[in-house]
Amino acid sequence: MTLILRPAAPGDFPGILEIEQEAFSDGPWVAEDFTGDDCTVAVVDGRIVGFLVSRQTFPAAEGARAEREILNLAVRKIYRGRSIAKALLQHELERRAVHFLEVRESNVVARRLYRQMGFEEVGRRPEYYDSPVETAIVMRMK
Ligand SMILES: CC(C)(COP(=O)(O)OP(=O)(O)OC[C@H]1O[C@@H](n2cnc3c(N)ncnc32)[C@H](O)[C@@H]1OP(=O)(O)O)[C@@H](O)C(=O)NCCC(=O)NCCS
C-alpha cells in the first residue's frame, strides 16, 4: 500500500465528506468549514482514505511555541487499522507547536491512539458534544 499525504485541494471535498458521514454521528461538517483551516488528506491508489484538519490557535512568540488544535481526524472504515491515522498525526506533529485536541469520552480507539502518539489528558468539558450529549476529554501533546 502506497500512502501519500498532501494538502487537501477543492476537488477532495466530496471524498472528505463521505468519510465524515461514515465516521461521525453528530452530522458532518460542510465543505466551507474547512476553509481557513489546514486540511491534509491521505491518498491510496488515487482515492481519499483519510484526512486531518488542524489550525493554529496561537502564534509563536518570544519564549513561547505556537499552539495548534487538531479539529478533525477520520479514516475510511475499510482502511482502518493500517496506521493511516498515525501517519496523519505524525505529519501534523512535525509542525513545530504545542498541540491540543478534544475527543469524545466514549471514543476509546481514538483516545488510545492519541495516548500512543504522546498526548496526555489535561481536562474534561462536560456536555461539550451533541447528538449524543457527551463529555469531551481535552488532550495536549506532552
Ligand atoms: C480513530 C481513527 C481515526 C483511527 O484510524 P486508523 O487509521 O484505524 O488508526 P491506526 O491504524 O493509525 O491505528 C492507530 C491505533 O489506533 C488504535 N486502533 C485502531 N483501530 C482499532 C480498533 N479497531 N480497535 C482498537 N484500537 C484500534 C490502536 O491503538 C492503533 O495502534 P496499534 O495498531 O499500534 O494497536 C479511526 O478509527 C476513525 O476514523 N474513527 C472514526 C472517527 C474518529 O473517531 N475520529 C477521532 C475524532 S477525535
The ligand as an SDF file (V2000), in Angstrom:
LIG
                    3D

 48 50  0  0  0  0  0  0  0  0999 V2000
   -9.6940    6.9110   15.2160 C   0  0  0  0  0  0  0  0  0  0  0  0
   -9.3300    6.5870   13.7700 C   0  0  0  0  0  0  0  0  0  0  0  0
   -9.0380    7.8870   13.0440 C   0  0  0  0  0  0  0  0  0  0  0  0
   -8.0900    5.6920   13.7670 C   0  0  0  0  0  0  0  0  0  0  0  0
   -7.7020    5.4770   12.4100 O   0  0  0  0  0  0  0  0  0  0  0  0
   -6.7930    4.2450   11.9550 P   0  0  0  0  0  0  0  0  0  0  0  0
   -6.1420    4.6120   10.6650 O   0  0  0  0  0  0  0  0  0  0  0  0
   -7.5550    2.9800   12.0050 O   0  0  0  0  0  0  0  0  0  0  0  0
   -5.6980    4.2070   13.1160 O   0  0  0  0  0  0  0  0  0  0  0  0
   -4.2950    3.4650   13.0030 P   0  0  0  0  0  0  0  0  0  0  0  0
   -4.3580    2.2920   12.0790 O   0  0  0  0  0  0  0  0  0  0  0  0
   -3.2510    4.5050   12.7680 O   0  0  0  0  0  0  0  0  0  0  0  0
   -4.1890    2.8440   14.4200 O   0  0  0  0  0  0  0  0  0  0  0  0
   -3.5950    3.5300   15.4110 C   0  0  0  0  0  0  0  0  0  0  0  0
   -4.0640    2.9790   16.7460 C   0  0  0  0  0  0  0  0  0  0  0  0
   -5.4680    3.1350   16.8690 O   0  0  0  0  0  0  0  0  0  0  0  0
   -5.9560    2.0940   17.6560 C   0  0  0  0  0  0  0  0  0  0  0  0
   -6.8920    1.3230   16.8650 N   0  0  0  0  0  0  0  0  0  0  0  0
   -7.0880    1.3680   15.5500 C   0  0  0  0  0  0  0  0  0  0  0  0
   -8.1010    0.5640   15.1980 N   0  0  0  0  0  0  0  0  0  0  0  0
   -8.5330   -0.0050   16.3290 C   0  0  0  0  0  0  0  0  0  0  0  0
   -9.5540   -0.9060   16.6310 C   0  0  0  0  0  0  0  0  0  0  0  0
  -10.3470   -1.3990   15.6400 N   0  0  0  0  0  0  0  0  0  0  0  0
   -9.7560   -1.2620   17.8980 N   0  0  0  0  0  0  0  0  0  0  0  0
   -8.9550   -0.7740   18.8830 C   0  0  0  0  0  0  0  0  0  0  0  0
   -7.9650    0.0960   18.6600 N   0  0  0  0  0  0  0  0  0  0  0  0
   -7.7570    0.4670   17.4070 C   0  0  0  0  0  0  0  0  0  0  0  0
   -4.7670    1.2760   18.0810 C   0  0  0  0  0  0  0  0  0  0  0  0
   -4.2700    1.8240   19.2680 O   0  0  0  0  0  0  0  0  0  0  0  0
   -3.8250    1.5030   16.9590 C   0  0  0  0  0  0  0  0  0  0  0  0
   -2.4980    1.3030   17.3000 O   0  0  0  0  0  0  0  0  0  0  0  0
   -1.8040   -0.1480   17.1140 P   0  0  0  0  0  0  0  0  0  0  0  0
   -2.0290   -0.5210   15.6770 O   0  0  0  0  0  0  0  0  0  0  0  0
   -0.3670    0.1090   17.4390 O   0  0  0  0  0  0  0  0  0  0  0  0
   -2.5010   -1.0490   18.0770 O   0  0  0  0  0  0  0  0  0  0  0  0
  -10.4640    5.8070   13.0480 C   0  0  0  0  0  0  0  0  0  0  0  0
  -10.8550    4.7240   13.8640 O   0  0  0  0  0  0  0  0  0  0  0  0
  -11.6900    6.6600   12.7270 C   0  0  0  0  0  0  0  0  0  0  0  0
  -11.7750    7.2880   11.6760 O   0  0  0  0  0  0  0  0  0  0  0  0
  -12.6600    6.7080   13.6640 N   0  0  0  0  0  0  0  0  0  0  0  0
  -13.8810    7.4980   13.4820 C   0  0  0  0  0  0  0  0  0  0  0  0
  -13.5980    8.9820   13.5820 C   0  0  0  0  0  0  0  0  0  0  0  0
  -12.9700    9.3540   14.9080 C   0  0  0  0  0  0  0  0  0  0  0  0
  -13.3500    8.8430   15.9520 O   0  0  0  0  0  0  0  0  0  0  0  0
  -12.0110   10.2980   14.8500 N   0  0  0  0  0  0  0  0  0  0  0  0
  -11.3620   10.8240   16.0270 C   0  0  0  0  0  0  0  0  0  0  0  0
  -12.1560   12.0120   16.4650 C   0  0  0  0  0  0  0  0  0  0  0  0
  -11.3600   12.8590   17.8070 S   0  0  0  0  0  0  0  0  0  0  0  0
  1  2  1  0
  2  3  1  0
  2  4  1  0
  2 36  1  0
  4  5  1  0
  5  6  1  0
  6  7  2  0
  6  8  1  0
  6  9  1  0
  9 10  1  0
 10 11  2  0
 10 12  1  0
 10 13  1  0
 13 14  1  0
 14 15  1  0
 15 16  1  0
 15 30  1  0
 16 17  1  0
 17 18  1  0
 17 28  1  0
 18 19  1  0
 18 27  1  0
 19 20  2  0
 20 21  1  0
 21 22  1  0
 21 27  2  0
 22 23  1  0
 22 24  2  0
 24 25  1  0
 25 26  2  0
 26 27  1  0
 28 29  1  0
 28 30  1  0
 30 31  1  0
 31 32  1  0
 32 33  2  0
 32 34  1  0
 32 35  1  0
 36 37  1  0
 36 38  1  0
 38 39  2  0
 38 40  1  0
 40 41  1  0
 41 42  1  0
 42 43  1  0
 43 44  2  0
 43 45  1  0
 45 46  1  0
 46 47  1  0
 47 48  1  0
M  END
$$$$
